[in-house]
Amino acid sequence: MTKVLVLWADTRSANFGVQVLARGLAELATRAWGPDTVVEFQNYMPGDSPVSFTTRSIARDFGRRNGPIKAKLREYDVILDSGAGDSFTDIYGLKRHAFMVYASRSAAKLGIPLAMGPQTIGPFTTAAGRRGGKYCLDRASVVQSRDDVSAEYSATLGRPVDARATDVVFALPRAEVPKSRDVVVNVSGLLWFSDRHGDSAGYRTSVRSLLDELRSAGRQVSLLAHVVDAVSIDDDVAAVRELGAQFRSALEVVVPRTLDEVRSTVGSAEWVVGARMHACLNALSMGTPAIPWAYSRKFAPLMSDLGWDLSVDLAHEQNPGEVTAQVITTRKGSDVGDQLKGVHDLAEERLEAAVASLQSVGAP
């Protein structure tokens, strides 16, 4: 029996994208090391695990043989690092990056193999970030990217990847869901309330424009939160409820409580539009065409690798709402059926490569 710890993911996160990482990597681990594999999860803060892997725990752990982090890691045969999907970078700040580096360092000191699961690699914009990134890559037993740009970036740091994979959302079971909704729009609280990743006022205007265009064309719209009850401004619930109130409750507002409910909601739609990447990936994996509203580097390479070309770049498109509505009103979801099948076939091929590279780590 192999005991695996998945880092930077948990099944109780307010962000359903983080829950996708947990469940998807558990599926890969089971496929790699057998059905009796035990998989547990460790996020930055306590979640599925009661231990924190942040500043206070690092201070209690550093220089000690039996600190809280080392004691936790010793319980496992393999560490499977999710990189929180897109957080193996310094663009979210060096503090978060340092947490990842410390966990990698601790696993290396304990002699526990660490595999970097499918994730975005980089970019690193600072000298300290690059040093930390290279340190982790050099010590990993396996490195997997979820897109070709990440693979190429890893190679520039001196560590070619062992597998060019894709997002682990495609490893999740897919249930058939009747089509009962028309257009589901995921509204991101991260973009609605904050200017950290773009002009929030511009984003709000674009979302309202999209809804006006769709409703003028006679389309039914549902609003979906994908980060629920987060203790931060990133929460989508306040955004979708504010928007729903502006449209005087003419729109369905979906605030899911489980990942299965998220997947059922997007699976029931004819189209999904979202600025949360995993809202779109959940849709694609469920067989629903999705139009991502990309606000960072992580979107385009992943979608392109899967052969999915319907995307809107918020940094360069002047009228995202109008462009998106035009695609939806001029194309039927059924028209992209062959393209969706190609996405699924390619995703499975890439996940098989990920499983094979994990098997190279070997069961104890």
Disulfide bonds with the S-S distance in Angstrom:
none
